[in-house]
């Protein structure tokens, strides 16, 4: 097993090696274990039990008690070789032939796509195996010193035909420019999308400029204030950074401004940001790197059912003490702030009318004291 990327190895085994299929190795014929001799009906029972066990193990609470994210929304390790059904499909050709088909659509309601490893053709196969069921897709990316914008765009376009079936979408990429490409490529009405997560490890810009400073040709460039091309009104768990949050949740725009069902909101940056991070330098461009506090409050006012709020490593503009009608959030019970400014904490307390069960501030950046 490739210790660097076991998931990629498992996924690659789903590809049919026609040459090997036509000329099976002699050792594979002569070494038959007892489990390989089981009738197909009994193997299906084993697979079904493994499926339900994987579902129960991967469910975790992402908010207050009772707010449980579905299987595809959990922070499972997508590199784990124990991830069902890919581990089962990689055991032997017989098992793969049984499980990799449209006969068991429930098994394929969670799809894992490794950027640069899984081809668009294989993505289409995996997604077709789930039939018409609601699906959750995790798009992950291996360590790479270079952005993979073309590959990310290919993956996103492969998912688009199934946009109406998406119940959850998790994009965990390396570079912010790669994630920006995924965001700009996503379009359509995702009526079933309840869980949405966009995350990355390194900020190298918003994907509109290449390393030579030349403007890239994306349809969505210049639409920062006009919402997204992806629209959903069913989202319950939303995990974004401010570059994704601002165009998605801009009041009166398309995208996620209708947050009546939102239960959990997380705004996070990859690492702590200091007071000077209001503008981030990228090749060929400058871009504003903060959310205005009034924008945040305007969005929160839309989320009357919000129960869980997390803000990590983010800084905000507009924290001066200007009069503002308090925003009432009666359902907000759990608040977690980490590496935010003390001014933000105080401004939040004064502007948000809330009586939480838990209000945790882990790290506070007191810029005034520096």
C-alpha positions as CSV (number, residue, x, y, z in Angstrom):
1,X,0.0,0.0,0.0
2,X,1.3,3.4,-0.9
3,X,1.8,5.1,2.4
4,X,1.7,8.6,0.8
5,X,-1.6,8.1,-0.9
6,X,-3.4,4.8,-0.1
7,X,-6.8,6.2,-1.3
8,X,-5.3,6.9,-4.7
9,X,-4.0,3.3,-4.9
10,X,-7.4,1.9,-3.9
11,X,-9.3,4.1,-6.3
12,X,-6.9,3.3,-9.2
13,X,-7.7,-0.4,-8.6
14,X,-11.2,0.3,-9.7
15,X,-9.9,0.8,-13.2
16,X,-10.3,-2.4,-15.3
17,X,-7.0,-3.8,-16.4
18,X,-8.1,-5.5,-19.5
19,X,-4.8,-7.3,-20.2
20,X,-4.8,-8.8,-16.7
21,X,-8.4,-9.7,-17.0
22,X,-7.7,-11.6,-20.3
23,X,-4.6,-13.3,-18.9
24,X,-5.0,-13.9,-15.2
25,X,-1.8,-14.7,-13.3
26,X,-1.4,-18.3,-12.4
27,X,-0.8,-17.5,-8.7
28,X,-4.1,-15.7,-8.5
29,X,-5.8,-18.9,-9.8
30,X,-4.1,-21.3,-7.5
31,X,-4.3,-19.3,-4.2
32,X,-8.0,-19.3,-3.3
33,X,-8.8,-18.4,0.3
34,X,-11.9,-19.7,2.1
35,X,-13.7,-16.4,1.9
36,X,-13.3,-16.3,-1.8
37,X,-15.2,-19.5,-2.1
38,X,-18.3,-18.0,-0.4
39,X,-21.5,-17.9,-2.5
40,X,-22.3,-14.5,-4.1
41,X,-25.4,-14.1,-2.0
42,X,-23.4,-14.5,1.2
43,X,-20.8,-12.1,0.0
44,X,-23.5,-9.5,-0.6
45,X,-24.6,-9.9,3.0
46,X,-21.1,-9.4,4.2
47,X,-20.8,-6.2,2.0
48,X,-24.1,-4.9,3.3
49,X,-23.1,-5.3,6.9
50,X,-19.7,-3.6,6.2
51,X,-21.6,-0.7,4.5
52,X,-23.9,-0.1,7.5
53,X,-20.9,-0.4,9.9
54,X,-19.0,2.2,8.0
55,X,-22.0,4.5,8.1
56,X,-22.3,4.3,11.9
57,X,-18.5,4.7,12.4
58,X,-18.3,7.8,10.2
59,X,-21.1,9.7,11.8
60,X,-20.0,12.4,14.2
61,X,-21.6,15.5,15.7
62,X,-20.6,18.7,14.0
63,X,-22.6,21.0,16.3
64,X,-24.9,20.9,19.3
65,X,-26.5,17.6,20.5
66,X,-29.0,16.4,17.9
67,X,-27.3,18.2,15.0
68,X,-25.6,15.3,13.3
69,X,-24.0,15.6,9.9
70,X,-24.8,12.8,7.5
71,X,-22.1,10.2,6.6
72,X,-20.7,12.1,3.7
73,X,-20.3,15.3,5.8
74,X,-18.1,13.9,8.5
75,X,-14.4,14.8,8.8
76,X,-13.3,11.2,8.0
77,X,-9.8,10.6,6.7
78,X,-10.4,10.2,3.0
79,X,-6.9,8.7,2.6
80,X,-7.8,5.8,4.9
81,X,-7.6,2.4,3.2
82,X,-10.6,1.3,5.3
83,X,-13.0,3.6,3.5
84,X,-15.9,1.6,2.2
85,X,-16.6,0.6,-0.6
86,X,-13.1,1.2,-2.1
87,X,-11.3,-1.2,0.3
88,X,-13.7,-4.0,-0.6
89,X,-13.4,-3.3,-4.3
90,X,-9.6,-3.6,-4.2
91,X,-9.5,-7.0,-2.5
92,X,-9.8,-9.1,-5.7
93,X,-11.4,-9.1,-9.1
94,X,-14.4,-11.1,-8.0
95,X,-15.3,-8.7,-5.2
96,X,-14.8,-5.7,-7.5
97,X,-17.0,-7.3,-10.2
98,X,-19.8,-7.7,-7.5
99,X,-19.6,-4.4,-5.8
100,X,-18.6,-2.1,-8.7
101,X,-22.0,-2.1,-10.5
102,X,-25.4,-0.4,-10.5
103,X,-26.8,-3.4,-8.5
104,X,-25.9,-1.7,-5.2
105,X,-26.6,2.0,-5.5
106,X,-26.7,2.6,-1.8
107,X,-23.0,1.5,-1.5
108,X,-22.0,4.4,-3.8
109,X,-23.9,7.3,-2.2
110,X,-20.5,8.5,-1.0
111,X,-17.9,9.2,-3.7
112,X,-14.3,10.1,-3.0
113,X,-12.4,11.8,-5.8
114,X,-8.6,12.3,-5.7
115,X,-7.6,15.3,-8.0
116,X,-5.1,14.2,-10.5
117,X,-5.6,10.5,-9.8
118,X,-9.2,9.7,-10.6
119,X,-10.1,10.4,-14.2
120,X,-13.4,12.1,-15.3
121,X,-14.4,8.8,-16.9
122,X,-14.0,6.9,-13.6
123,X,-15.9,9.7,-11.8
124,X,-18.8,9.3,-14.1
125,X,-18.8,5.6,-13.5
126,X,-18.8,5.9,-9.7
127,X,-21.5,8.5,-9.7
128,X,-23.7,6.4,-12.1
129,X,-23.5,3.4,-9.8
130,X,-25.6,5.3,-7.2
131,X,-28.5,5.6,-9.6
132,X,-30.9,8.4,-8.7
133,X,-30.1,8.4,-5.0
134,X,-28.9,11.5,-3.1
135,X,-25.1,11.4,-3.1
136,X,-22.2,13.0,-1.1
137,X,-18.9,13.8,-2.9
138,X,-15.5,14.4,-1.3
139,X,-12.9,16.0,-3.5
140,X,-9.4,15.7,-2.1
141,X,-6.0,16.7,-3.3
142,X,-2.6,15.2,-2.7
143,X,0.4,17.4,-1.8
144,X,1.6,19.2,-4.9
145,X,4.0,22.1,-5.3
146,X,2.0,23.4,-8.2
147,X,-1.7,24.4,-8.6
148,X,-3.8,21.9,-10.4
149,X,-6.5,24.2,-11.7
150,X,-7.2,22.3,-14.9
151,X,-7.5,19.0,-13.1
152,X,-9.8,20.6,-10.5
153,X,-12.0,22.0,-13.2
154,X,-12.3,18.6,-14.9
155,X,-13.4,17.1,-11.6
156,X,-16.0,19.8,-11.0
157,X,-17.4,19.5,-14.5
158,X,-17.7,15.8,-14.0
159,X,-19.8,16.3,-10.9
160,X,-22.1,19.0,-12.5
161,X,-24.5,16.5,-14.3
162,X,-25.3,15.1,-10.9
163,X,-25.8,18.5,-9.2
164,X,-29.5,17.9,-8.4
165,X,-28.6,14.8,-6.5
166,X,-25.9,16.3,-4.3
167,X,-26.7,16.1,-0.7
168,X,-23.2,17.0,0.5
169,X,-20.0,18.3,-1.2
170,X,-16.7,18.5,0.6
171,X,-13.7,20.1,-1.3
172,X,-10.4,19.8,0.6
173,X,-7.6,21.1,-1.7
174,X,-4.1,22.4,-1.3
175,X,-4.2,25.9,-2.9
176,X,-6.9,28.6,-2.7
177,X,-6.5,29.1,-6.4
178,X,-7.5,25.5,-7.0
179,X,-10.5,25.9,-4.8
180,X,-11.5,29.2,-6.5
181,X,-11.6,27.2,-9.8
182,X,-14.0,24.7,-8.3
183,X,-16.2,27.4,-6.9
184,X,-16.4,29.3,-10.2
185,X,-17.1,26.1,-12.1
186,X,-19.9,24.9,-9.8
187,X,-23.3,26.0,-11.2
188,X,-26.9,24.9,-11.2
189,X,-29.6,24.4,-8.6
190,X,-28.5,21.9,-5.9
191,X,-31.9,21.4,-4.3
192,X,-30.8,18.7,-2.0
193,X,-27.4,20.1,-0.9
194,X,-27.5,20.2,3.0
195,X,-23.7,20.1,3.7
196,X,-21.1,22.2,1.9
197,X,-17.5,22.5,2.8
198,X,-14.7,24.4,0.9
199,X,-11.2,24.2,2.5
200,X,-7.6,24.6,1.5
201,X,-4.2,24.7,3.1
202,X,-2.3,27.4,1.3
203,X,-3.4,30.9,0.1
204,X,-1.9,31.6,-3.3
205,X,-4.6,33.9,-4.6
206,X,-8.1,33.6,-5.9
207,X,-7.2,31.8,-9.2
208,X,-7.9,34.7,-11.5
209,X,-4.2,35.2,-12.2
210,X,-1.5,32.8,-13.2
211,X,2.1,32.9,-12.2
212,X,3.0,35.3,-15.0
213,X,0.3,37.7,-13.8
214,X,-2.0,37.1,-16.8
215,X,-5.7,37.1,-16.3
216,X,-7.2,33.6,-16.7
217,X,-10.4,33.1,-18.7
218,X,-13.1,32.2,-16.2
219,X,-16.8,33.0,-16.8
220,X,-17.4,33.9,-13.2
221,X,-14.6,36.6,-12.9
222,X,-16.0,39.9,-11.7
223,X,-19.1,38.4,-10.1
224,X,-17.9,38.7,-6.5
225,X,-20.9,40.8,-5.5
226,X,-23.5,39.0,-7.6
227,X,-23.7,35.6,-5.9
228,X,-22.7,32.3,-7.2
229,X,-23.8,30.2,-10.1
230,X,-24.4,27.4,-7.6
231,X,-27.8,28.0,-5.9
232,X,-29.3,26.1,-3.0
233,X,-31.9,26.8,-0.3
234,X,-31.5,23.6,1.6
235,X,-28.0,24.0,3.1
236,X,-27.8,23.2,6.9
237,X,-24.0,22.9,7.5
238,X,-21.8,25.5,5.8
239,X,-18.0,25.6,6.1
240,X,-16.2,28.4,4.2
241,X,-13.5,31.0,4.4
242,X,-14.2,34.7,3.8
243,X,-13.3,34.6,0.1
244,X,-16.0,32.0,-0.5
245,X,-18.4,33.4,2.1
246,X,-18.7,36.9,0.7
247,X,-20.0,36.1,-2.8
248,X,-22.0,33.1,-1.6
249,X,-23.9,34.8,1.2
250,X,-24.1,38.4,0.0
251,X,-27.6,39.6,0.9
252,X,-30.1,39.7,-1.9
253,X,-27.9,37.7,-4.2
254,X,-28.1,34.2,-5.5
255,X,-26.2,31.4,-3.8
256,X,-26.7,30.8,-0.1
257,X,-28.4,34.1,1.0
258,X,-31.6,32.1,1.8
259,X,-30.2,30.5,5.0
260,X,-33.5,29.7,6.7
261,X,-32.4,26.1,7.2
262,X,-28.8,26.8,8.2
263,X,-27.9,25.1,11.5
264,X,-24.1,25.3,11.5
265,X,-21.8,28.0,10.1
266,X,-18.0,27.9,10.1
267,X,-15.7,30.6,8.9
268,X,-12.1,29.6,9.0
269,X,-8.7,30.6,7.5
270,X,-5.9,28.0,7.2
271,X,-3.8,29.7,9.9
272,X,-3.9,32.7,12.3
273,X,-3.9,36.2,10.6
274,X,-2.5,39.4,12.1
275,X,-4.0,42.9,11.9
276,X,-2.1,43.7,8.7
277,X,-3.9,40.9,6.8
278,X,-6.6,43.2,5.5
279,X,-4.9,43.0,2.1
280,X,-3.2,39.9,0.8
281,X,-0.6,40.1,-2.0
282,X,-0.9,37.6,-4.8
283,X,0.8,37.6,-8.2
284,X,-0.4,40.4,-10.4
285,X,-3.2,41.5,-8.1
286,X,-4.2,42.7,-4.6
287,X,-7.4,41.5,-3.0
288,X,-9.3,42.5,0.1
289,X,-9.0,39.8,2.7
290,X,-11.7,40.6,5.3
291,X,-15.4,40.5,5.8
292,X,-17.1,43.7,6.9
293,X,-18.8,43.1,10.2
294,X,-22.1,44.5,8.9
295,X,-22.0,41.9,6.1
296,X,-21.6,39.2,8.7
297,X,-24.5,40.5,10.7
298,X,-26.7,40.8,7.6
299,X,-26.1,37.2,6.8
300,X,-26.7,36.0,10.3
301,X,-30.0,37.7,10.4
302,X,-31.1,35.4,7.6
303,X,-30.2,32.3,9.6
304,X,-33.0,32.2,12.2
305,X,-32.3,28.5,13.0
306,X,-28.5,28.9,13.4
307,X,-27.4,26.8,16.4
308,X,-23.6,26.5,16.0
309,X,-21.2,29.3,14.9
310,X,-17.4,28.9,14.5
311,X,-15.0,31.6,13.6
312,X,-11.3,30.7,13.3
313,X,-8.3,32.7,12.2
314,X,-10.4,35.4,10.6
315,X,-10.2,39.2,10.9
316,X,-13.0,41.7,10.2
317,X,-13.4,45.3,9.0
318,X,-16.0,47.7,10.4
319,X,-15.4,46.9,14.1
320,X,-15.7,50.6,15.2
321,X,-18.5,51.2,17.7
322,X,-21.1,52.5,15.4
323,X,-24.7,52.2,16.5
324,X,-26.4,49.0,15.2
325,X,-29.8,47.4,15.9
326,X,-29.0,44.2,17.8
327,X,-29.4,41.0,15.7
328,X,-31.5,38.5,17.6
329,X,-30.4,34.8,17.2
330,X,-32.6,32.9,19.6
331,X,-31.5,29.5,18.3
332,X,-27.7,30.1,18.6
333,X,-26.5,27.9,21.4
334,X,-22.8,27.1,20.7
335,X,-20.2,29.8,19.8
336,X,-16.5,29.0,19.2
337,X,-14.0,31.8,18.4
338,X,-10.3,31.0,17.9
339,X,-7.5,33.4,16.9
340,X,-9.8,36.4,16.5
341,X,-9.3,40.0,17.7
342,X,-10.7,41.1,21.0
343,X,-12.4,44.0,19.2
344,X,-14.4,41.4,17.2
345,X,-15.4,39.5,20.3
346,X,-16.6,42.7,22.0
347,X,-18.4,43.9,18.8
348,X,-20.1,40.5,18.5
349,X,-21.3,40.6,22.1
350,X,-22.8,44.1,21.6
351,X,-24.4,43.5,18.2
352,X,-25.8,40.0,18.6
353,X,-28.7,39.3,21.0
354,X,-28.0,35.7,22.1
355,X,-28.1,33.5,25.2
356,X,-25.8,30.6,24.3
357,X,-25.2,27.4,26.3
358,X,-21.5,27.7,25.4
359,X,-19.4,30.7,24.4
360,X,-15.7,29.6,23.9
361,X,-12.9,32.0,23.0
362,X,-9.7,30.0,22.7
363,X,-7.2,32.5,21.5
364,X,-7.6,36.3,21.3
365,X,-5.3,38.6,19.3
366,X,-5.1,41.9,21.3
367,X,-3.7,44.2,18.6
368,X,-4.1,47.3,20.8
369,X,-1.7,45.9,23.4
370,X,1.0,45.3,20.8
